[in-house]
Amino acid sequence: MDIQTLTDFFMWCTIINGGLLTFWVLFCAFTPDLVYRTQSLFFKIPRESFDLLIYSFLGLFKIVFLIFNVVPYLALLIIG
């Protein structure tokens, strides 16, 4: 596997996961009540706990996205 193939792979991973992250942020920012009502049908937790959980997972996804998608892509661009 050559560097160009890896660069293309990480570019598409970054685009797809960045789109998911953006969608999740916008969805939680503009319709938080809808998200809570939908999820409270499955999980009976208080609103404060739900907010803490959803933003904790959002932060975790952002860190994982940066470490496993953006950083390798940038490193491959630099050495390519």
C-alpha positions, 0 to 999 in steps of 0.5 A: 500500500502506498502513501497516496492510497493511505492519504486518500483513505484518511482523507475520506475518513476525515470527511465522513467522520467530520460530517457525522461530528458536525451533524451531531453538534448541530442536531444537539445544539438546535434540537436538544428537546427532540433528542432528549424526548426521543432518547427518553423513550428508551432510557429513563434518565433525568435531563441533567444526566442526559445532557452530561452524557450526550456532551461527554460522548460528543467530547470523546468522539471529537477527541477520537476523531482528531487523534485517529482521523485528522492527525494521521491525515495531516502527517501523511500530507506532510510526508507525502 
